Amino acid sequence: MSDENDIAEEVTTNDEAEGPVCGERLAEARRKLQISVFEIAKELHLDDFKVRALESNEFDVIGAPVFAKGHLKKYAQLVKVDEADVLADY
């Protein structure tokens, strides 16, 4: 019985690792370019909180998926990341 639980736990961990990484990619690019969250928020016309939500892949905070995708695309342009890759990760 414990073997089944271990397998289920491994599957859950692997699924989480394969989840969306677009937010992390954008945050990393932002840090490399030494751009603050405040600057990104200003350009995207969002609160700092919502920019951090994008970076944490918490897209439900943004609202409808169309808004999240739009912000991700613009964010990618700002930090010079391929927007098609970011949207594919979404």
N, C-alpha and C positions, 0 to 999 in steps of 0.2 A: 504494500500500500504506500509506503513512504517513497518507493521508487517512482510511482505514478506522480506523486506530488513534486518530486524533484524534476521530473521531465516537464510537467506543466509549468513549473517555475522557470526552467531554462527557456521554454518557448516564449513565455511572457517577456523575459529579459531580451531575447533576440528580436522580438517584434518591436519593442520599444527602441532598440538600437537602429532599426530600419525605418523609424518614423521620420517625419519631415525635419530636414536640417536647414531649411532656407533661412530661418531666423538666426540660427547660430552663424551661418556663413556671412550674413549681412553684418552682424555684430562684430565678427572678427575683422571684416574688411573695414568697418568704421574705425575700429581701434587702430588698425595698421595705418590708416590715413590720418589718425589723431583728430577725428571729428567727434564732437561731443553729442550726447543724446539730445541735448537742448537744440543744437544746430539742425540735427535731422528733424526733430519735432517741428521746428520753425519752417523748414522747407516743405514738410508734408502737411502742414497746418493741422497738427495733432498735439495732444498733451504728451508730456514725457512718459506718462504711465502707459499710453497706447503704443508708443515706440518700443518701450521695454516689453510690452505684450507681444508685439511683432517679433522681437528678438528671441522671445521665449516660446514661440510657436503657439501662442494662446490667441488664435485668430477670432474666437467667438467674442472677445472683448471689443473688436473692431466693428462688428455688426455683420451685415450680409457678406457672403463670400466675394461678391463683386467689388466691394470696398477694400477688403483685405488684399485681394489680388492687385488692385490698382495701387495701393500703398506699397506693396512689395515691389512692384515694377518700378515705381518712382524711386524707392529707396535703393534698389539695385543700380539704377542709373547714377544716383548721387555718389555711391561708393565704388562705382566702376566694376560691378560684378555682372556677369551675363544674365540678363533678365529672364531669358528662356530657361536657363538652368534653375533659377530660383522658382519660377512658376511651375516647372516640372516637379520640383520637390514639394510644392504646396499640395 
